[in-house]
Amino acid sequence: MTGPTPPATPPTTAPTVTRGGRGSWAGGGAMLLVVVLLAAVVPYAVTLGALSSLVMLFALVILGTTWNLLAGYGGMVSVGQQAYVGVGGYALIQLADAVGAPPWAAVLAAGLVGAAIALPTSYLVFRLAGGYFAIGTWVVAEVFRLVTMQIDGLGGGAGLSLSAFRGTDPVERVAFVYWFALALMVAVVLGTCLLMRSRVGLGLTAIRDDRVAASSLGVAVDRGRRLVYVAGSAGAALAGALIALSTLGVTPGSIYSVNWTAAMIFIVVVGGIGTIEGPIVGAVLYWVLQQALAPLGTWYLVVLGAVAVAVVLLAPRGLWGLAPARFELFPLTHHVRRPAVGATAPPVTGR
Amino acid sequence: MDWLNAGVQGVLLGGQYALLACGLSLIFGVMRIVNLAHGVLAVLAAYLSLVLVQRGLPLWLAVVVVVPVFAALGYAMQRGLFNPALAQVGGSDRSTSRSASRSASRSAGELAPLLVSFGVAVALTNLLQEVFSADTRKIPTGGLASAGVPLGELSVGVLPLITLAVAVAVIALVQLFLARTATGRAMRAVADDAGAAAMMGVDPKHMYAVATALAFATLALAGVFVGMSTQFSPGYGELVLLFAFEAVIIGGLGSLWGTLAGGVVLGLAQTIGAQIDPQSGVLAGHLVFLAVLVVRPGGLMPRSVPA
């Protein structure tokens, strides 16, 4: 998937359009190396506690990537994605404990539950636009939390704890969760990349840039936005399920906390909105800051909020935006070369 | 009897929500910014007046201090944070980088101020938590909060009555300001078309800052009333934001009197819901809001007055 798309033998006057290139091959190779290291070397080199904390990093990458899908590619700023983090966490525990599904199947099914709930919800929240969409999704998340607390079978205000792993050796358990989370993260990032490379992704980019113009060119605007909302919410549910799997329990106050969305926003905005690479960079930074500032209590959230404001105002394209444009790990950008008479015109790039 | 009581309390509670929502509605009406820090700023106003009262200032003097301080804060925040965020839409058209389309998009125009306000909300909430701890507080009112006047068999709280009266007065004054004064006219002009207004000699940046200052003044007033009537904590700002927002949407965008009606509907939903099940008051309010969204997405009084 990292190969350059061959141009369809253009006549001499037509511009050539390519995607990917040497940078993407190199970047893809480097990332493959990182994934291999994470899979084959790291688990044997660090403590169990460090592995658990790496699971949180993988969950953060998934959260950032899927929020970026919503805001960066779909143009929808949701402040209510914690609704699906919560749904995923509760669904995992119910499916693993009450239904008895194996943990890996329960996580995947929790993602599907998130998607199934997001679809009808989208008809509700799509009635609001822009900033009002943001608070509307927040209200929906509060409704999810309050309804969950009212259901006695879900443990009310005290939450649930996961018992599917009871009797399993902790080393075995943490190792399983770690590898599974790593695989899931790779799948989500690659899936997002493939989605954005597809015809649907091109339509989404058009919707984000100008909804009316996209619609007039025949892009199915509502369907595209709904697809993104459902996919983004399924991703949040997957992450929620992973978090519950790793922490062995959920409480309505923490799993439905708006701080999850705060984390997603920080990750995407600071990393670089509207890129695949940005949320990965942002998630690593968030995770490092969280580990480093943990002894300071809630001060780290004060720092995160201030940093997010500064980045929006001073470097709106995020940290990844500061990197030169030819570093593109995931081949999404189309490079257009106009064959001018005599000399070659500088390449025009667009997303 | 209980139901009648719940109804009366709900209407009075609606006054508080309308007062809270007034500033949110004003900022959105003039610049299309949704201020996600609205709730925590109201809570900040409550803490500020609490500190002043604890230092021995009479409550009325604390209000007289806090409201202008917040107006100044609003002017400064608009100039320092929101105006630069808004400017990112226009300024990025010239950018030729790979992200040109990304930042020039219209969604990015709404995005930047929204993200800035969210960052402020997260930072401020946790800052308040560090300074004042997560314990709940209440502004001492010297018996005002518990005083009541008999109305038939009911007892109506004096403080909620004052809050409702203040809400009606504030909305009427803001409405008069927008309709009758030169500054108000300029503000409406900027809201309609900032570019055209600028050609007529109105500075949109200054107008935006004046609007935010006005909004923050009403917000501070609302925050003090919340602090007198409710146990608040740093995290309470989240609920304040949601309630204010629901009042705006239920009432209908762009209508301040609609916001008052929306606040009353929300207050009624919460007190009647709590009457059915004491645990479910807030949930009932949310559900009524969602129902309005389904049945009447324009709100109860859509766009009767441009604001």
Boltz contact constraints between the chains, C-beta under 6 A:
constraints:
  - contact:
      token1: [A, 75]
      token2: [B, 107]
      max_distance: 6.0
  - contact:
      token1: [A, 77]
      token2: [B, 111]
      max_distance: 6.0
  - contact:
      token1: [A, 77]
      token2: [B, 114]
      max_distance: 6.0
  - contact:
      token1: [A, 127]
      token2: [B, 293]
      max_distance: 6.0
  - contact:
      token1: [A, 127]
      token2: [B, 297]
      max_distance: 6.0
  - contact:
      token1: [A, 130]
      token2: [B, 110]
      max_distance: 6.0
  - contact:
      token1: [A, 131]
      token2: [B, 34]
      max_distance: 6.0
  - contact:
      token1: [A, 131]
      token2: [B, 114]
      max_distance: 6.0
  - contact:
      token1: [A, 134]
      token2: [B, 114]
      max_distance: 6.0
  - contact:
      token1: [A, 135]
      token2: [B, 245]
      max_distance: 6.0
  - contact:
      token1: [A, 139]
      token2: [B, 242]
      max_distance: 6.0
  - contact:
      token1: [A, 139]
      token2: [B, 286]
      max_distance: 6.0
  - contact:
      token1: [A, 142]
      token2: [B, 286]
      max_distance: 6.0
  - contact:
      token1: [A, 143]
      token2: [B, 286]
      max_distance: 6.0
  - contact:
      token1: [A, 146]
      token2: [B, 283]
      max_distance: 6.0
  - contact:
      token1: [A, 208]
      token2: [B, 105]
      max_distance: 6.0
  - contact:
      token1: [A, 208]
      token2: [B, 107]
      max_distance: 6.0
  - contact:
      token1: [A, 209]
      token2: [B, 101]
      max_distance: 6.0
  - contact:
      token1: [A, 209]
      token2: [B, 105]
      max_distance: 6.0
  - contact:
      token1: [A, 262]
      token2: [B, 122]
      max_distance: 6.0
  - contact:
      token1: [A, 269]
      token2: [B, 115]
      max_distance: 6.0
  - contact:
      token1: [A, 274]
      token2: [B, 102]
      max_distance: 6.0
  - contact:
      token1: [A, 298]
      token2: [B, 126]
      max_distance: 6.0
  - contact:
      token1: [A, 298]
      token2: [B, 129]
      max_distance: 6.0
  - contact:
      token1: [A, 301]
      token2: [B, 122]
      max_distance: 6.0
  - contact:
      token1: [A, 301]
      token2: [B, 126]
      max_distance: 6.0
  - contact:
      token1: [A, 302]
      token2: [B, 123]
      max_distance: 6.0
  - contact:
      token1: [A, 302]
      token2: [B, 126]
      max_distance: 6.0
  - contact:
      token1: [A, 302]
      token2: [B, 127]
      max_distance: 6.0
  - contact:
      token1: [A, 305]
      token2: [B, 119]
      max_distance: 6.0
  - contact:
      token1: [A, 305]
      token2: [B, 122]
      max_distance: 6.0
  - contact:
      token1: [A, 305]
      token2: [B, 123]
      max_distance: 6.0
  - contact:
      token1: [A, 306]
      token2: [B, 123]
      max_distance: 6.0
  - contact:
      token1: [A, 308]
      token2: [B, 119]
      max_distance: 6.0
  - contact:
      token1: [A, 309]
      token2: [B, 116]
      max_distance: 6.0
  - contact:
      token1: [A, 309]
      token2: [B, 119]
      max_distance: 6.0
  - contact:
      token1: [A, 312]
      token2: [B, 112]
      max_distance: 6.0
  - contact:
      token1: [A, 312]
      token2: [B, 115]
      max_distance: 6.0
  - contact:
      token1: [A, 312]
      token2: [B, 116]
      max_distance: 6.0
  - contact:
      token1: [A, 313]
      token2: [B, 84]
      max_distance: 6.0
  - contact:
      token1: [A, 316]
      token2: [B, 88]
      max_distance: 6.0
  - contact:
      token1: [A, 316]
      token2: [B, 103]
      max_distance: 6.0
  - contact:
      token1: [A, 317]
      token2: [B, 99]
      max_distance: 6.0
  - contact:
      token1: [A, 321]
      token2: [B, 99]
      max_distance: 6.0
  - contact:
      token1: [A, 325]
      token2: [B, 98]
      max_distance: 6.0
  - contact:
      token1: [A, 349]
      token2: [B, 98]
      max_distance: 6.0
  - contact:
      token1: [A, 351]
      token2: [B, 101]
      max_distance: 6.0
